[in-house]
């Protein structure tokens, strides 16, 4: 049953590519979170296929903020993440 489901999911090339990209994104975030020096960085902005995405970490509150909505450019990503942080303080 599981083999059938996996074959169906990975049969369609665009879906297979999207699943693999999603896994790589989470692996990348995990590698950053596992590195203490990288965790001193308060935020990260990275370009995706469809736009800029971002995340940040508030050490004092122990909270992570993820903006998974593709933004037009890096400044829009910074602005969206800043707004998100301000709303949750």
C-alpha positions, -999 to 999 in steps of 0.1 A, spaced: 0 0 0 28 24 9 47 15 -23 16 23 -43 12 57 -27 49 66 -31 48 56 -68 17 77 -73 33 108 -56 66 105 -74 52 95 -108 42 131 -117 75 150 -123 64 185 -111 51 171 -78 82 149 -73 104 180 -79 84 200 -54 86 174 -27 124 171 -32 128 209 -30 107 210 2 129 183 18 161 202 8 147 234 23 141 217 57 174 200 56 191 234 49 172 250 78 181 221 101 218 224 92 217 261 101 199 254 134 224 226 143 254 250 139 258 272 170 277 299 151 249 301 124 223 304 152 239 337 163 224 351 131 190 366 139 174 362 105 178 347 71 165 358 37 168 335 7 155 335 -29 132 308 -40 120 299 -74 89 321 -70 103 349 -47 121 357 -15 114 338 18 127 345 53 128 334 88 141 349 121 147 338 157 139 359 188 162 345 215 145 364 243 110 351 235 123 317 223 102 322 191 108 315 154 91 335 127 88 320 92 75 340 62 68 313 36 49 336 14 70 345 -16 79 382 -17 89 402 -48 123 412 -35 145 411 -5 133 444 9 97 432 8 108 400 26 125 421 53 95 443 57 70 413 59 91 396 86 96 428 106 58 433 105 52 398 117 76 402 146 60 435 156 25 420 156 35 392 179 54 413 206 
